[in-house]
């Protein structure tokens, strides 16, 4: 069996020590990743969502079940019917909600997705057109820590053509979702007219450029300095672009994705609750982020918080989570 382009050594070493769940669809990308993981001796199970939007949806689920039975994998299936309005947004929420439920209930530590080089370039071009910065344009990372697991994308350096060639050379079955060809969606337009032609002509150079940009992004975005349970404390910078990037990173770890308007609100107010769930508050020297709670606190605790400069919206979470104020120093 011809080898796919190699996975990064760091990725392989990591996946051999974790409990892995593969997000599967039966399409080219996830089917190729399924067999690549088998070839590399990586243990994993499978989760698939049936949106019941196409006649072949049931066939794709049946295909997943057959593969899992053949190769001794567990297969978790979720069937759902969604309204057409804002379908992609709702489908993503349902999909990741299902994956995270399985991860929690069955103690997986890693979610594997089959995003590849073409997907990465499509995202880059979409963000470029929206006026985003480097960190936002890169978007997809090979390793992305979440609240209770790590999202891993092992194929970000592999093109769609390489994956398709692998399947065809080995006469492996796969499905094609015709909705991905509809030019109703902006991403599909970018794929057809821009990303695919660029990859076909400049694949090697694009792959190298993303590797260089990754290194640059690490220098532009420092790591979070303190996390205690779900409380994040970020050094406040004079540059609000750095602040909002750090805030965005913390919110993602708490499972919250924010829009451009929400980012602007955070910077403008410097004291708000995102989506009614997460408090983001600017102190004199630090930015505090924690789940938003309401609690009756004793006077001594409130006074200690006041002296320590802890914003009022952050205090109830600390009180309920029994976080020692001295641990923040």
C-alpha positions as CSV (number, residue, x, y, z in Angstrom):
1,X,0.0,0.0,0.0
2,X,1.6,3.3,-1.1
3,X,2.3,5.7,1.9
4,X,0.6,9.0,2.3
5,X,2.8,12.0,2.9
6,X,4.3,11.4,6.4
7,X,2.7,12.7,9.5
8,X,4.9,14.9,11.6
9,X,6.9,12.9,14.1
10,X,5.6,15.0,17.0
11,X,2.0,14.2,16.0
12,X,2.7,10.5,15.6
13,X,4.4,10.3,19.0
14,X,1.5,12.1,20.6
15,X,-1.3,10.0,19.1
16,X,0.3,6.8,20.2
17,X,-0.1,7.9,23.9
18,X,-3.7,9.3,23.7
19,X,-7.3,8.0,23.5
20,X,-8.3,9.2,20.0
21,X,-11.7,9.8,18.5
22,X,-11.9,10.3,14.7
23,X,-14.5,12.7,13.2
24,X,-15.6,10.7,10.2
25,X,-17.9,11.5,7.3
26,X,-17.1,8.9,4.6
27,X,-15.7,11.6,2.3
28,X,-12.2,11.6,0.8
29,X,-10.5,13.3,3.7
30,X,-11.7,11.4,6.7
31,X,-11.6,8.0,4.8
32,X,-7.9,8.6,3.9
33,X,-7.1,9.6,7.5
34,X,-8.9,6.4,8.7
35,X,-6.6,4.2,6.7
36,X,-3.5,6.3,7.4
37,X,-4.1,5.9,11.1
38,X,-4.5,2.2,10.6
39,X,-1.2,2.1,8.7
40,X,0.6,4.0,11.4
41,X,-0.7,1.8,14.2
42,X,-2.7,4.6,15.9
43,X,-5.5,3.4,18.1
44,X,-8.8,5.3,17.5
45,X,-12.6,5.0,17.4
46,X,-15.1,6.8,15.0
47,X,-17.9,9.3,15.4
48,X,-20.2,10.3,12.5
49,X,-23.2,12.7,12.2
50,X,-26.1,12.0,9.8
51,X,-27.8,15.3,8.9
52,X,-30.3,13.5,6.7
53,X,-29.9,16.1,4.0
54,X,-29.0,13.7,1.1
55,X,-30.1,10.3,-0.2
56,X,-26.6,8.9,0.4
57,X,-26.4,10.0,4.0
58,X,-27.6,6.6,5.2
59,X,-25.1,4.9,2.9
60,X,-22.3,7.0,4.5
61,X,-23.3,5.9,8.0
62,X,-23.5,2.3,6.8
63,X,-20.0,2.6,5.3
64,X,-18.7,3.9,8.6
65,X,-20.3,1.0,10.5
66,X,-18.8,-1.5,8.0
67,X,-15.3,-0.1,8.3
68,X,-15.5,-0.1,12.1
69,X,-16.7,-3.7,12.2
70,X,-14.0,-4.8,9.8
71,X,-11.2,-3.1,11.7
72,X,-12.4,-3.5,15.3
73,X,-13.4,0.2,16.0
74,X,-16.3,1.6,18.0
75,X,-18.7,3.6,15.9
76,X,-20.7,6.4,17.5
77,X,-23.6,7.7,15.4
78,X,-25.8,10.8,15.8
79,X,-28.8,11.5,13.5
80,X,-30.3,15.0,13.3
81,X,-32.5,17.1,11.1
82,X,-31.8,20.9,11.0
83,X,-33.6,23.8,9.5
84,X,-32.1,25.1,6.2
85,X,-31.5,28.7,7.7
86,X,-27.9,29.1,8.7
87,X,-27.4,25.4,8.2
88,X,-23.6,25.3,8.3
89,X,-23.4,27.2,11.6
90,X,-26.0,25.0,13.3
91,X,-24.4,21.8,11.8
92,X,-21.0,22.7,13.2
93,X,-22.5,23.3,16.7
94,X,-24.4,20.0,16.6
95,X,-21.3,18.1,15.2
96,X,-18.9,19.4,17.9
97,X,-21.5,19.1,20.6
98,X,-21.9,15.4,19.8
99,X,-18.1,14.8,19.6
100,X,-17.6,16.5,22.9
101,X,-20.4,14.5,24.5
102,X,-18.7,11.2,23.3
103,X,-15.3,12.5,24.5
104,X,-16.6,13.2,28.0
105,X,-18.7,10.0,28.4
106,X,-16.0,7.6,27.0
107,X,-12.9,9.4,28.3
108,X,-11.2,10.2,24.9
109,X,-8.5,12.8,25.1
110,X,-8.0,13.7,21.5
111,X,-10.4,14.6,18.6
112,X,-8.9,13.9,15.2
113,X,-10.2,15.8,12.1
114,X,-9.2,15.4,8.5
115,X,-8.6,19.1,7.7
116,X,-5.9,19.3,5.0
117,X,-3.8,21.9,3.2
118,X,-6.6,23.0,0.8
119,X,-8.9,23.6,3.8
120,X,-6.1,25.7,5.4
121,X,-5.6,27.8,2.4
122,X,-9.3,28.3,1.9
123,X,-9.6,29.6,5.5
124,X,-6.5,31.8,5.0
125,X,-8.0,33.4,1.9
126,X,-11.4,34.0,3.5
127,X,-9.8,35.8,6.5
128,X,-7.5,37.7,4.1
129,X,-10.6,39.0,2.3
130,X,-12.1,40.1,5.7
131,X,-9.1,42.1,6.8
132,X,-7.8,39.8,9.5
133,X,-4.4,39.7,11.0
134,X,-1.8,36.9,10.8
135,X,-3.0,34.9,13.8
136,X,-6.6,34.9,12.6
137,X,-5.6,34.0,9.0
138,X,-3.6,31.0,10.2
139,X,-6.6,29.8,12.1
140,X,-6.2,26.0,11.9
141,X,-3.4,24.6,14.0
142,X,-2.1,21.0,14.1
143,X,-2.6,20.9,17.9
144,X,-5.4,23.0,19.4
145,X,-6.1,22.6,23.2
146,X,-9.7,22.6,24.2
147,X,-11.3,22.6,27.6
148,X,-11.4,18.9,28.1
149,X,-9.5,17.5,25.1
150,X,-7.0,18.4,22.3
151,X,-8.2,18.9,18.7
152,X,-5.6,17.4,16.4
153,X,-5.4,18.0,12.6
154,X,-2.7,15.6,11.3
155,X,-3.2,16.4,7.6
156,X,-2.7,20.1,7.5
157,X,0.4,19.7,5.3
158,X,-1.2,17.2,2.9
159,X,-3.2,18.3,-0.2
160,X,-6.6,17.1,-1.2
161,X,-5.1,15.7,-4.4
162,X,-2.7,13.5,-2.4
163,X,-5.5,12.1,-0.3
164,X,-7.6,11.3,-3.4
165,X,-4.7,9.7,-5.2
166,X,-4.0,7.5,-2.2
167,X,-7.6,6.2,-2.2
168,X,-7.8,5.7,-5.9
169,X,-4.4,3.9,-6.1
170,X,-5.7,1.5,-3.5
171,X,-9.2,1.2,-4.9
172,X,-10.8,2.3,-1.6
173,X,-14.4,3.4,-1.4
174,X,-15.3,7.0,-0.5
175,X,-18.3,9.4,-0.9
176,X,-18.5,12.8,-2.4
177,X,-20.8,15.4,-0.9
178,X,-22.3,17.3,-3.8
179,X,-23.2,20.2,-1.5
180,X,-19.5,21.1,-1.3
181,X,-19.8,22.0,-5.0
182,X,-22.6,24.5,-4.5
183,X,-21.5,28.1,-5.2
184,X,-24.1,29.4,-2.8
185,X,-21.5,29.2,-0.1
186,X,-18.6,31.7,-0.1
187,X,-16.1,29.0,1.0
188,X,-17.0,26.9,-2.0
189,X,-16.4,29.8,-4.4
190,X,-13.0,30.5,-2.8
191,X,-12.2,26.8,-3.1
192,X,-13.2,26.5,-6.8
193,X,-11.8,29.8,-8.2
194,X,-8.8,30.5,-5.9
195,X,-7.6,27.9,-3.4
196,X,-7.7,24.8,-5.7
197,X,-5.8,26.5,-8.6
198,X,-3.2,27.9,-6.2
199,X,-2.6,24.5,-4.6
200,X,-2.4,22.7,-8.0
201,X,0.3,25.2,-9.1
202,X,2.2,26.0,-5.9
203,X,1.6,23.2,-3.4
204,X,5.2,22.8,-2.2
205,X,5.7,26.5,-1.7
206,X,2.3,27.0,0.1
207,X,3.1,24.2,2.5
208,X,6.5,25.7,3.3
209,X,5.0,29.2,3.8
210,X,2.5,27.9,6.3
211,X,5.3,26.2,8.3
212,X,7.2,29.6,8.4
213,X,4.0,31.5,9.3
214,X,3.4,29.1,12.2
215,X,6.8,29.9,13.6
216,X,6.2,33.6,13.2
217,X,2.8,33.3,14.9
218,X,4.3,31.7,17.9
219,X,6.5,34.8,18.4
220,X,3.6,37.2,17.9
221,X,1.3,35.5,20.4
222,X,2.8,34.7,23.8
223,X,1.4,31.9,25.9
224,X,-1.1,32.4,28.7
225,X,0.8,32.9,31.9
226,X,-1.7,31.7,34.5
227,X,-4.7,29.3,34.6
228,X,-6.4,28.1,37.8
229,X,-9.2,25.8,37.0
230,X,-11.3,27.9,34.5
231,X,-9.9,31.2,35.7
232,X,-7.4,32.8,33.3
233,X,-5.2,35.7,34.2
234,X,-3.5,37.5,31.3
235,X,-0.9,40.2,31.6
236,X,-2.5,43.4,30.2
237,X,-0.6,44.9,27.2
238,X,-0.7,48.4,26.0
239,X,-1.6,47.0,22.6
240,X,-5.3,45.9,22.5
241,X,-4.6,43.7,19.5
242,X,-2.4,41.5,21.7
243,X,-5.0,41.6,24.5
244,X,-7.8,40.5,22.3
245,X,-5.8,37.7,20.8
246,X,-5.0,36.4,24.2
247,X,-8.6,36.7,25.3
248,X,-9.7,34.9,22.2
249,X,-7.3,32.1,22.9
250,X,-8.6,31.7,26.5
251,X,-12.3,31.8,25.4
252,X,-11.6,29.0,22.9
253,X,-10.2,26.9,25.7
254,X,-13.5,27.5,27.5
255,X,-15.4,26.4,24.4
256,X,-16.5,29.9,23.3
257,X,-16.0,31.3,19.8
258,X,-16.5,35.1,19.5
259,X,-17.4,37.3,16.5
260,X,-15.7,40.5,15.4
261,X,-18.5,42.6,17.0
262,X,-17.9,40.8,20.3
263,X,-14.2,41.4,20.2
264,X,-14.9,45.1,19.7
265,X,-17.4,45.1,22.6
266,X,-14.8,43.5,24.9
267,X,-12.2,46.1,24.0
268,X,-14.7,49.0,24.3
269,X,-16.3,48.0,27.6
270,X,-13.3,46.2,29.2
271,X,-15.9,44.6,31.5
272,X,-18.5,42.4,30.0
273,X,-20.1,38.9,29.9
274,X,-19.7,37.1,26.6
275,X,-22.8,35.2,25.6
276,X,-24.1,35.3,29.1
277,X,-21.5,32.7,30.0
278,X,-18.0,34.1,30.4
279,X,-16.9,37.2,32.2
280,X,-14.0,39.2,30.7
281,X,-12.7,42.0,32.9
282,X,-9.7,44.3,32.5
283,X,-7.8,45.1,35.8
284,X,-5.0,47.6,36.1
285,X,-2.2,45.1,35.2
286,X,-4.1,41.9,34.3
287,X,-7.1,40.7,32.3
288,X,-9.4,38.2,34.1
289,X,-11.5,35.6,32.4
290,X,-13.8,33.1,34.1
291,X,-17.3,31.6,33.9
292,X,-19.9,34.2,34.9
293,X,-21.6,33.2,38.2
294,X,-23.8,34.8,40.8
295,X,-23.1,33.9,44.4
296,X,-23.6,35.3,48.0
297,X,-20.0,35.8,49.3
298,X,-18.9,36.6,52.8
299,X,-17.5,40.1,53.5
300,X,-14.0,38.9,54.3
301,X,-13.7,37.2,50.9
302,X,-15.0,40.3,49.0
303,X,-12.6,42.6,50.9
304,X,-9.7,40.3,50.0
305,X,-10.7,40.4,46.4
306,X,-11.0,44.2,46.4
307,X,-7.6,44.6,47.9
308,X,-6.1,42.2,45.4
309,X,-7.7,44.1,42.5
310,X,-10.0,41.2,41.4
311,X,-13.0,42.5,39.3
312,X,-16.4,42.0,40.8
313,X,-17.7,39.8,37.9
314,X,-14.8,37.4,38.5
315,X,-15.2,37.0,42.3
316,X,-18.3,34.7,42.4
317,X,-16.6,32.0,40.3
318,X,-13.5,32.2,42.5
319,X,-15.7,31.9,45.6
320,X,-17.6,28.8,44.3
321,X,-14.5,27.2,42.9
322,X,-12.6,27.7,46.2
323,X,-9.7,29.4,44.5
324,X,-7.2,30.8,47.0
325,X,-6.6,34.5,46.4
326,X,-3.0,34.1,47.4
327,X,-2.5,31.6,44.5
328,X,-3.1,34.6,42.1
329,X,-0.1,36.5,43.3
